[in-house]
Amino acid sequence: MSNIRRWCIVGFILLFGCFWVVPSYCEDCISFNPGNAKVSNIQGSWKIVDGSHWLFDFGSKKDEADCALGAIRAYGMNQSCFVGRPNPSFTYLLVSGRAPAGRWPGELTDVKCTKFNPANIQVKNINGRWKIVEGSHWIFDFGNKGSEARTAFDVIKKYGFNQVCYVGLPQPSFQYLKVGH
């Protein structure tokens, strides 16, 4: 059975010599057991499920579902987290509250990872769309959701994510962030 957890990150503001505690953002994560997760066809759509809980939907792309499950198991990812629900603009996976780290064999053949430097990323409004960018490289697009872009920026900084990995290019059906070398 999955657990829903929210973690609130607290910031401090110094105003007139006093510290004020203000919530910066709350993490919205669902826990699951990667050992129990499996690929199932439900009503004609391939999904990764944990028991009766649907985690990820791949439509007709069973091979991409299998690859994503391989990544989940290789890293031991056991938390699926969201920025903005319903219809999250940003998702990420964790391993018991930590960023996935390293590499698994599937990344050599079936997954495309792109590196970025978290020290150089910025949130910018470009032509009316909020993005996380590194220089002129657009990493994530949030449409008109500026506050969600800033929250995702904080999440990236908190966990030190420096790679985004895609399953199923050019139209990825699954992505995850990680810390890599």
N, C-alpha and C positions, 0 to 999 in steps of 0.2 A: 504494500500500500504506500502511496506517495505521500510525502509530507509537504505542506506549503509553509514556507518560512519567509519572514521579512526581517531584514537587518537594516537598521537605520544608522547611517554614518553621520556623525555629529561634527559640526565645525564650530569654531570659536570666533567671535568678533570682539575686538577691543574698542569700546566706545566710551569716551569721557572717563577713562581710567578704570572701567569695569568690564569684566568679561561676560559676554552673553553667549549662551549655548543655543545654537540654531541647528535644526536638522538640515543637512545638505541634500540627502536623498535616502530612500529606503530601497534595499535590495529585495527583489521579488523573485524567489527561487522555489522550485519544486524539486524535492529529493526523489530519487528513484534508485533501484538496484541494478547496476549494469550487468551483473551475473544472471539476473532473471530476464533482462531485456531480450527481445527476439523480434525478427521480421515476420509480420503476418499480413495476409491479404484479407482486408476487411471491406466488404461491399465493393470489390473491384479495385481497391486502392491499397498499395503497399505502405505499411506503417511500421515504425518501431514502437513496440508496446512493452510495458512492464505490467504483467497481469492484464487487468481490464482497462488500464490507463493508457491512452494514446499519447505518445511522446512527440513523434515526428511523422509527417505525411510526405510520401514520395510519389504519389499518383501511380503511374504505370512503370516507374523506374526501379524495379526490384534490385538490379545490380548496384545502383546508387544507395539504396537502403542497406544492402549487405555491406558496402564499403563504409558507410557512416557507422553502422553497428560495430564494425571492426575498429574504427577509431575510438568509439565510446569505450569498448572493452579494453583496448590496448592502453589507454590512458587511465582507465578506471573512473571516467567521468560519471558523477552520480548526482549532479545538481544541474537543472536546466533553469536559467535565469532570464528575466525579461525586463526591458525598459519600455514602459507604456503598454498597458493592457486595458481593454482588449486590443487586438491588432498591434502587437509590439513593433516598434521601429528598430529595435536592436535586441538581439539575443546573445547569450554567451553560456558556456558550460564550465562547471568547476569540478574539481576533485576534492571533496570534503573541505570546501571553503578556500581552496587554492587554485591557481591557474594550472591547467595542463602544461607539462613541460617535456621537452625532448622531441623525439621523433619515433614513429613506428613504421614498419616496412611498407605499409600501404601508401605512405606519403611519397615513396620513390616512384610509384607507377600510377596510382589512381587518384591522387589528391594533389592539388596545386596550392602551394603556400606562398604568400607574398609577405616580405619583411617590411617593417616600418620602424622608425625610432620613436618610441613614446615621448621622449624628451622634446621632439620637434613637432609634434602634432598640435593643431589648433582647431577651434570651432569657428567656422566662417559662414556668413550668409553670402551665397554666390547666386546671382540672378534670382533672388527670392527663395532659394532653397538652402536649408541649413545642412552643412557638411562638416565632417571631420577630415581634415586635410593634412598632408605633410608636404610643405612647399606647394607645388602645382599639382601634386598627385591627390586625387580625391579617393579617400579610403571608404567612407560611409556617407550615405545620403539619407537625411531625415525629413525631406520635404519641408513642410511649414512648422515642424515640431522643434523649435529652438531649445526649449527646456529639456527635451529628451536628448538632443544632441549634447548638451552640456552635461547631463547625467551620464551618458555613455562615455564621454571624455573622462569624467571622474572615475568611472569603473575601469577604463583602460589604464589610467594612471595608478589606481589602487593596486591592481593585480600585476602591473608591469607587462601586459600583453605586448608583444612585438611582432606577431605574425597573425595573419588571418588566412585560414585554409578553406578551400572550396572543394566540394564533391560535386561533379557533374557540370563541367564547363562546356559551352559558354553560358548556359543558363543554370547556375548552381541550385541544386535541390536542398543543399545542406551546407552550412559553414560553421566553423568553430574558430575561436581565438586560442592562442597558446603563447608560451614563452619558449623561444628557441634560440639556437646559437647563430 
